[in-house]
Amino acid sequence: MNRILDNLFPCLNIVTMLTLTFLLVSLPVVATSQPVFNDAINPREPNFFTRGREQFEREIQLLLNKSRSPVDTPLKISPQQQLIQEQLVPLEQPQVLPNNPHESND
């Protein structure tokens, strides 16, 4: 078992050193390359923000126009439902309950 471990450690040592060397050599190349998200910060189109603002304004106008449009069919309440609602209205008012006579008032 010791012979296997004695042969294994030098191999692992060599692999580790080669990997570290490769990473250290390639690191400066990766660091100098331009990041992918740079176009998001500095867009290539000169009117990028103007077009975005115009599109945003159009979307707002569309939403405002939709909310102003009249409703095609108004809500209809049946007479039976109206009667039930009128009966329930008094029950929606909070009622003051009398004090419990068994409770002590300190």
N, CA, C and O of each residue as an XYZ file, in Angstrom:
424
protein
N       0.818     -1.184      0.000
C       0.000      0.000      0.000
C       0.865      1.252      0.000
O       0.550      2.243     -0.658
N       1.965      1.189      0.751
C       2.848      2.341      0.809
C       3.515      2.607     -0.535
O       3.774      3.758     -0.884
N       3.792      1.547     -1.292
C       4.416      1.724     -2.612
C       3.466      2.466     -3.549
O       3.895      3.313     -4.333
N       2.161      2.141     -3.463
C       1.173      2.800     -4.328
C       1.086      4.278     -3.977
O       1.068      5.133     -4.862
N       1.034      4.573     -2.693
C       0.965      5.962     -2.256
C       2.237      6.723     -2.614
O       2.176      7.897     -2.980
N       3.386      6.062     -2.512
C       4.647      6.713     -2.866
C       4.682      7.049     -4.351
O       5.271      8.060     -4.732
N       4.071      6.232     -5.195
C       4.034      6.502     -6.638
C       2.933      7.496     -6.999
O       3.048      8.228     -7.982
N       1.878      7.520     -6.208
C       0.727      8.373     -6.510
C       1.000      9.843     -6.189
O       0.607     10.722     -6.956
N       1.654     10.117     -5.091
C       1.885     11.508     -4.685
C       2.734     12.298     -5.685
O       2.407     13.453     -5.957
N       3.796     11.738     -6.235
C       4.551     12.515     -7.238
C       3.714     12.817     -8.486
O       3.849     13.889     -9.077
N       2.856     11.883     -8.884
C       1.999     12.127    -10.057
C       1.010     13.248     -9.763
O       0.809     14.138    -10.590
N       0.401     13.205     -8.597
C      -0.533     14.266     -8.223
C       0.183     15.606     -8.111
O      -0.375     16.646     -8.462
N       1.387     15.577     -7.634
C       2.178     16.798     -7.521
C       2.441     17.408     -8.899
O       2.333     18.622     -9.070
N       2.775     16.592     -9.854
C       3.050     17.070    -11.213
C       1.783     17.631    -11.847
O       1.821     18.691    -12.472
N       0.671     16.936    -11.693
C      -0.601     17.401    -12.261
C      -0.999     18.728    -11.633
O      -1.448     19.634    -12.335
N      -0.844     18.853    -10.337
C      -1.187     20.101     -9.648
C      -0.306     21.240    -10.128
O      -0.809     22.338    -10.366
N       0.949     21.022    -10.272
C       1.870     22.069    -10.731
C       1.556     22.490    -12.164
O       1.578     23.680    -12.477
N       1.266     21.528    -13.031
C       0.924     21.873    -14.416
C      -0.373     22.678    -14.477
O      -0.476     23.629    -15.252
N      -1.359     22.304    -13.667
C      -2.636     23.020    -13.649
C      -2.437     24.448    -13.154
O      -2.955     25.387    -13.758
N      -1.702     24.621    -12.078
C      -1.442     25.957    -11.546
C      -0.663     26.811    -12.535
O      -0.943     28.000    -12.688
N       0.298     26.220    -13.195
C       1.073     26.963    -14.194
C       0.176     27.425    -15.339
O       0.275     28.570    -15.781
N      -0.686     26.556    -15.815
C      -1.600     26.920    -16.893
C      -2.536     28.046    -16.456
O      -2.763     28.992    -17.211
N      -3.074     27.949    -15.256
C      -3.976     28.984    -14.759
C      -3.266     30.322    -14.592
O      -3.828     31.366    -14.923
N      -2.048     30.301    -14.087
C      -1.305     31.546    -13.904
C      -0.920     32.177    -15.234
O      -0.886     33.403    -15.344
N      -0.633     31.372    -16.237
C      -0.278     31.907    -17.552
C      -1.510     32.462    -18.253
O      -1.420     33.497    -18.912
N      -2.639     31.811    -18.129
C      -3.844     32.255    -18.832
C      -4.567     33.377    -18.094
O      -5.404     34.048    -18.697
N      -4.285     33.602    -16.842
C      -4.962     34.625    -16.060
C      -4.777     36.027    -16.631
O      -5.774     36.740    -16.753
N      -3.589     36.468    -16.985
C      -3.463     37.816    -17.558
C      -4.208     37.973    -18.878
O      -4.714     39.056    -19.172
N      -4.282     36.923    -19.669
C      -5.004     36.986    -20.935
C      -6.496     37.190    -20.673
O      -7.140     37.984    -21.358
N      -7.041     36.493    -19.706
C      -8.453     36.614    -19.372
C      -8.730     37.986    -18.764
O      -9.774     38.580    -19.034
N      -7.820     38.492    -17.958
C      -8.034     39.774    -17.292
C      -8.024     40.937    -18.277
O      -8.712     41.932    -18.048
N      -7.267     40.842    -19.359
C      -7.200     41.951    -20.305
C      -8.301     41.905    -21.355
O      -8.524     42.894    -22.053
N      -8.986     40.787    -21.479
C     -10.056     40.726    -22.475
C     -11.233     41.568    -21.999
O     -11.465     41.712    -20.799
N     -11.978     42.126    -22.965
C     -13.095     42.998    -22.638
C     -14.243     42.170    -22.084
O     -14.581     41.134    -22.658
N     -14.866     42.608    -20.956
C     -15.969     41.823    -20.396
C     -17.187     41.829    -21.314
O     -17.379     42.742    -22.118
N     -17.998     40.796    -21.173
C     -19.164     40.623    -22.023
C     -20.219     41.685    -21.740
O     -20.902     42.126    -22.665
N     -20.369     42.106    -20.492
C     -21.419     43.045    -20.130
C     -21.057     44.495    -20.436
O     -21.813     45.398    -20.075
N     -19.938     44.742    -21.084
C     -19.528     46.121    -21.386
C     -20.514     46.802    -22.334
O     -20.712     48.014    -22.244
N     -21.139     46.039    -23.246
C     -22.111     46.634    -24.165
C     -23.345     47.118    -23.432
O     -24.005     48.052    -23.888
N     -23.668     46.511    -22.317
C     -24.821     46.958    -21.549
C     -24.548     48.299    -20.887
O     -25.458     49.114    -20.734
N     -23.299     48.535    -20.494
C     -22.944     49.803    -19.864
C     -22.731     50.888    -20.919
O     -23.198     52.015    -20.758
N     -22.042     50.554    -21.970
C     -21.778     51.496    -23.057
C     -22.410     50.966    -24.340
O     -21.748     50.262    -25.103
N     -23.670     51.286    -24.592
C     -24.322     50.744    -25.784
C     -23.674     51.282    -27.058
O     -23.157     52.399    -27.091
N     -23.715     50.464    -28.097
C     -23.092     50.844    -29.373
C     -23.930     51.855    -30.134
O     -23.390     52.667    -30.885
N     -25.243     51.816    -29.950
C     -26.108     52.748    -30.674
C     -26.090     54.106    -29.986
O     -26.223     54.176    -28.764
N     -25.928     55.196    -30.753
C     -25.879     56.514    -30.129
C     -27.230     56.955    -29.561
O     -27.263     57.728    -28.603
N     -28.338     56.483    -30.125
C     -29.659     56.905    -29.653
C     -30.343     55.817    -28.835
O     -31.572     55.745    -28.800
N     -29.570     54.987    -28.191
C     -30.091     53.863    -27.410
C     -31.037     54.336    -26.307
O     -32.142     53.812    -26.166
N     -30.604     55.317    -25.531
C     -31.414     55.780    -24.414
C     -32.621     56.580    -24.891
O     -33.687     56.521    -24.278
N     -32.461     57.316    -25.969
C     -33.590     58.085    -26.511
C     -34.680     57.143    -26.995
O     -35.858     57.351    -26.707
N     -34.292     56.113    -27.724
C     -35.275     55.141    -28.211
C     -35.947     54.414    -27.059
O     -37.150     54.160    -27.101
N     -35.182     54.079    -26.033
C     -35.755     53.407    -24.874
C     -36.761     54.285    -24.154
O     -37.819     53.812    -23.739
N     -36.435     55.564    -24.004
C     -37.358     56.483    -23.340
C     -38.629     56.663    -24.159
O     -39.723     56.710    -23.596
N     -38.499     56.766    -25.500
C     -39.678     56.904    -26.367
C     -40.556     55.662    -26.286
O     -41.781     55.770    -26.233
N     -39.946     54.495    -26.278
C     -40.721     53.258    -26.184
C     -41.428     53.178    -24.836
O     -42.574     52.735    -24.757
N     -40.751     53.603    -23.787
C     -41.353     53.609    -22.456
C     -42.550     54.551    -22.417
O     -43.581     54.208    -21.839
N     -42.437     55.719    -23.014
C     -43.542     56.677    -23.058
C     -44.724     56.117    -23.848
O     -45.875     56.316    -23.458
N     -44.454     55.416    -24.955
C     -45.537     54.803    -25.739
C     -46.277     53.754    -24.913
O     -47.505     53.676    -24.961
N     -45.537     52.955    -24.163
C     -46.166     51.930    -23.324
C     -47.046     52.574    -22.254
O     -48.138     52.082    -21.968
N     -46.577     53.663    -21.669
C     -47.378     54.364    -20.662
C     -48.658     54.898    -21.284
O     -49.731     54.779    -20.693
N     -48.555     55.484    -22.469
C     -49.748     56.006    -23.141
C     -50.730     54.894    -23.463
O     -51.937     55.080    -23.314
N     -50.241     53.745    -23.900
C     -51.121     52.610    -24.179
C     -51.865     52.171    -22.920
O     -53.066     51.904    -22.960
N     -51.144     52.101    -21.812
C     -51.786     51.690    -20.563
C     -52.806     52.725    -20.100
O     -53.877     52.360    -19.615
N     -52.490     54.005    -20.242
C     -53.436     55.047    -19.842
C     -54.674     55.037    -20.729
O     -55.785     55.226    -20.233
N     -54.503     54.820    -22.026
C     -55.644     54.780    -22.940
C     -56.538     53.576    -22.656
O     -57.761     53.669    -22.765
N     -55.937     52.459    -22.296
C     -56.744     51.277    -21.977
C     -57.568     51.507    -20.729
O     -58.715     51.067    -20.653
N     -56.996     52.197    -19.743
C     -57.743     52.420    -18.500
C     -58.845     53.452    -18.688
O     -59.803     53.457    -17.915
N     -58.747     54.321    -19.682
C     -59.769     55.332    -19.936
C     -60.903     54.814    -20.818
O     -61.972     55.424    -20.863
N     -60.693     53.722    -21.505
C     -61.711     53.227    -22.427
C     -62.942     52.775    -21.639
O     -62.812     52.188    -20.565
N     -64.137     53.049    -22.170
C     -65.354     52.665    -21.450
C     -65.513     51.142    -21.417
O     -65.066     50.425    -22.312
N     -66.148     50.696    -20.385
C     -66.390     49.264    -20.225
C     -67.521     48.871    -21.173
O     -68.546     49.549    -21.236
N     -67.339     47.800    -21.894
C     -68.335     47.370    -22.880
C     -69.639     46.950    -22.207
O     -70.713     47.419    -22.583
N     -69.549     46.085    -21.231
C     -70.759     45.621    -20.559
C     -70.644     45.933    -19.074
O     -69.762     45.399    -18.401
N     -71.514     46.782    -18.555
C     -71.442     47.077    -17.120
C     -71.892     45.883    -16.296
O     -72.592     44.997    -16.787
N     -71.489     45.875    -15.075
C     -71.841     44.790    -14.172
C     -73.328     44.851    -13.857
O     -73.856     45.905    -13.503
N     -73.989     43.723    -13.987
C     -75.421     43.665    -13.714
C     -75.652     42.841    -12.462
O     -75.124     41.739    -12.319
N     -76.452     43.393    -11.555
C     -76.775     42.703    -10.311
C     -78.234     42.284    -10.373
O     -79.113     43.088    -10.679
N     -78.472     41.035    -10.083
C     -79.851     40.544    -10.125
C     -80.626     41.114     -8.928
O     -80.024     41.404     -7.894
N     -81.951     41.278     -9.052
C     -82.758     41.801     -7.944
C     -82.648     40.946     -6.687
O     -82.697     41.469     -5.574
N     -82.501     39.641     -6.857
C     -82.387     38.756     -5.706
C     -81.087     39.046     -4.943
O     -81.086     39.092     -3.713
N     -79.997     39.237     -5.664
C     -78.720     39.555     -5.027
C     -78.780     40.924     -4.354
O     -78.207     41.117     -3.282
N     -79.466     41.864     -4.976
C     -79.614     43.199     -4.400
C     -80.363     43.114     -3.070
O     -79.983     43.782     -2.108
N     -81.405     42.315     -3.002
C     -82.179     42.139     -1.781
C     -81.326     41.526     -0.668
O     -81.376     41.972      0.478
N     -80.559     40.522     -1.009
C     -79.678     39.881     -0.027
C     -78.656     40.884      0.496
O     -78.370     40.915      1.693
N     -78.109     41.697     -0.393
C     -77.117     42.697      0.014
C     -77.735     43.721      0.967
O     -77.108     44.112      1.951
N     -78.943     44.145      0.679
C     -79.609     45.112      1.551
C     -79.889     44.517      2.931
O     -79.859     45.229      3.935
N     -80.157     43.224      2.977
C     -80.385     42.568      4.268
C     -79.093     42.419      5.065
O     -79.118     42.411      6.296
N     -77.975     42.302      4.375
C     -76.704     42.097      5.044
C     -76.041     43.395      5.503
O     -75.170     43.357      6.372
N     -76.423     44.522      4.952
C     -75.789     45.795      5.296
C     -75.837     46.085      6.793
O     -74.810     46.475      7.348
N     -76.979     45.916      7.485
C     -76.977     46.201      8.929
C     -76.024     45.302      9.716
O     -75.502     45.704     10.756
N     -75.803     44.104      9.223
C     -74.907     43.189      9.934
C     -73.446     43.570      9.794
O     -72.605     43.103     10.561
N     -73.136     44.417      8.818
C     -71.750     44.838      8.611
C     -71.339     45.932      9.589
O     -70.147     46.208      9.726
N     -72.288     46.560     10.267
C     -71.980     47.600     11.243
C     -71.467     46.950     12.524
O     -72.058     45.976     12.989
N     -70.397     47.455     13.099
C     -69.912     46.853     14.346
C     -70.892     47.120     15.480
O     -71.456     48.209     15.589
N     -71.076     46.148     16.289
C     -72.006     46.270     17.409
C     -71.228     46.292     18.712
O     -70.237     45.582     18.884
N     -71.697     47.116     19.613
C     -71.073     47.181     20.933
C     -71.734     46.125     21.800
O     -72.953     46.115     21.968
N     -70.939     45.261     22.335
C     -71.443     44.183     23.168
C     -71.448     44.630     24.627
O     -70.540     45.344     25.052
N     -72.436     44.229     25.387
C     -72.447     44.601     26.810
C     -71.336     43.879     27.551
O     -70.895     42.803     27.146
N     -70.897     44.477     28.627
C     -69.835     43.851     29.431
C     -70.344     42.577     30.060
O     -71.526     42.455     30.379
N     -69.469     41.655     30.230
C     -69.802     40.402     30.869
C     -69.926     40.651     32.370
O     -68.964     41.113     32.982
N     -71.049     40.368     32.973
C     -71.211     40.651     34.406
C     -70.337     39.769     35.294
O     -70.134     40.102     36.462
N     -69.823     38.678     34.790
C     -68.997     37.778     35.595
C     -67.558     38.256     35.683
O     -66.789     37.760     36.506
N     -67.184     39.218     34.841
C     -65.830     39.733     34.887
C     -65.733     40.772     35.973
O     -66.672     41.534     36.206
N     -64.614     40.802     36.628
C     -64.432     41.800     37.696
C     -63.821     43.055     37.096
O     -62.937     42.979     36.243
N     -64.286     44.186     37.536
C     -63.755     45.474     37.073
C     -62.783     45.996     38.126
O     -63.204     46.445     39.192
N     -61.485     45.939     37.833
C     -60.471     46.393     38.801
C     -60.069     47.802     38.506
O     -59.228     48.364     39.207
